[in-house]
Amino acid sequence: MSSQKKAFKSKDIAGLADFIASDKCKNVVLMTSHSGAIDLRCSSWVQVSVSTSAGIPDFRSPETGLYYSPALLKLPYPEAVFEINFFRKNPVPFYTLAHELYPGKFRPTITHSFIRLLAKRGLLHTCFTQNIDTLERRAGVPDDQVIEAHGSFATQRCIDCKKVYDDAKMKVKIDAMETPHCESCRGLVKPDIVFFGESLPDQFINAMPNVWKADILIIMGTSLTVHPFAGLAERAPPTCPRVLINLDLVGGIGRRPNDMVLLGKCDDVVRALCKKLGWEKELEGLWERTALGKGWEEPESGGDGEEEVVVVKKEEEGEKASLEDVVGAIADAIGKNLNIDGNDGTPAAEDSSKDDTALKKEPTAAKEEAKEDKDTTTTPAKEDVRKEEPEGKL
């Protein structure tokens, strides 16, 4: 029985650069996430990740904001802001939060521009992201190569008749801190981000087999605790090299012979990698195009293979998100519930072969009970984070 052939000459940045530059690397699949902005995103993070350096708040610390003071947004418990049933009754807390986090207030990071660079060089096959902030799109990554596992702010529709709502009108409403309603049926309009009680996007479910097409799987800035997204790492073929770029070792990456772990900040590792590849100037050039960063227009094709031009509008001086601590606290609380199967809180064994189309987000029993509690200023007891993959649900 022969041992598996080594994919890397060395398990360091130089070895990774050598592999990417070789004929072996034609299809790069990425898994990305970050510590900031509504990760309804869904996790209790343990590392600085892809979008943190964009200015989106780090969600590692639950000591501030809504986690301990849900009354800041008049919520019965933090997770309520992302529950579809609560939204139907009271959409104001969500749109208060959306006003602070709507695309256009944060600049893509150098790591987002690295993803754009891979696409530009014809190496990117698929970028799976847990992010809902659309920063990959804002960095110029083609829409058809970005799979937003939990949806995003990119589009929106009526929660009743499902009619798509106009982008420009949505921006006006959110800027004015008003709740948008469907022009046809007067139902509530919600961005196409996945709330508890909603199915995961068909786009994500249908794209999961893309991992099998990877010549290399690069995992950046994610805790690998939220399933089914985290399970993508295990879907990579046994012979596929996997690379983790993160502050912490997570998800069992490192146990396969061709796994590589590069611990550090994503932006720092990406810059060092591009320097080894001779792409440093190109990377910085792509990132510079995001510098003006409040809002942007779709990339314009130059034709004949010319590079796309990303047009951005000037950001108003001094504008800041005022609810960063609140947002971070919400995400921590959400993450502690997403990996629970069913209302009894019993974890299910991980099984990536199960029918992914049945996956849904559901609130836990503790949250359901809290809904019935008349005292809406009381935060329910924290639940343990369960890292096992739920059976048939997210």
BELRASUL-V281382 format. One record per pair of residues at least 12 apart in sequence whose ideal C-beta (glycine too) atoms are under 6 Angstrom apart, sorted by sequence separation. I is the first residue (numbers start at 1). GAP is how many residues later the second one is. If there is no record, write none. Layout:
i: <I:I>
gap: <GAP:GAP>
This chain:
i: <66:81:115:81:35:45:156:297:366:34:36:45:33:34:36:296:34:35:241:242:243:244:245:32:34:75:127:132:134:233:295:37:127:128:129:130:134:163:217:293:294:345:36:73:130:132:134:292:36:124:126:163:211:245:289:294:119:214:292:293:343:35:112:116:119:161:217:35:112:116:158:161:165:211:245:340:116:160:211:216:217:218:219:220:113:115:119:214:224:108:112:160:223:224:337:159:158:159:108:103:108:158:159:362:156:360:361:358:359:156:359:156:155:153:350:354:347:350:151:347:40:151:348:151:348:150:221:220:337:340:336:339:336:341:56:103:151:341:55:54:54:54:149:53:147:147:147:50:132:38:37:102:99:98:99:51:149:51:95:126:91:125:41:28:38:28:28:29:37:29:30:31:32:33:34:91:27:130:128:41:40:84:226:82:83:84:82:84:234:231:228:228:139:205:205:111:111:114:110:109:138:231:111:140:200:110:199:225:227:196:117:196:140:117:50:113:116:140:50:49:113:113:46:110:45:43:29:43:108:43:107:42:29:27:107:27:34:27:28:29:30:31:32:33:26:33:25:104:25:104:47:48:47:31:47:46:53:50:48:100:100:7:11:7:78:4:72:79:78:79:17:13:17:13:17:65:66:64:65:14:67:13:66:65:66:67:67:57:62:59:57:62:57:59:59:83:44:79:38:77:44:39:42:43:44:42:77:76:42:76:77:77:71:70:44>
gap: <12:12:12:13:14:14:14:14:14:15:15:15:16:16:16:16:17:17:17:17:17:17:17:18:18:18:18:18:18:18:18:19:19:19:19:19:19:19:19:19:19:19:20:20:20:20:20:20:21:21:21:21:21:21:21:21:22:22:22:22:22:23:23:23:23:23:23:24:24:24:24:24:24:24:24:24:25:25:25:25:25:25:25:25:26:26:26:26:26:27:27:27:27:27:27:28:29:29:30:31:31:31:31:31:33:33:33:34:34:35:35:36:37:38:38:38:39:39:41:41:42:42:42:43:43:44:45:46:46:46:47:47:49:49:50:50:50:50:51:52:53:55:55:56:56:57:60:61:61:63:64:72:75:76:78:80:80:84:84:84:88:88:89:90:94:95:96:96:96:97:97:97:97:97:97:97:98:99:104:109:110:111:112:113:113:113:114:114:118:121:128:131:151:151:152:155:156:156:157:158:158:158:159:159:159:160:161:162:162:165:166:167:168:169:170:170:170:170:171:172:173:174:177:177:178:180:182:182:182:183:183:184:185:186:186:187:187:188:188:188:188:188:188:188:189:189:190:190:191:191:199:199:200:201:201:202:214:216:217:221:223:234:249:251:252:253:254:254:255:255:256:259:259:260:260:260:260:261:261:262:262:263:263:264:264:265:266:267:267:269:270:270:271:272:273:280:288:288:289:290:291:292:292:292:292:293:293:294:296:300:302:303:306:309:341>
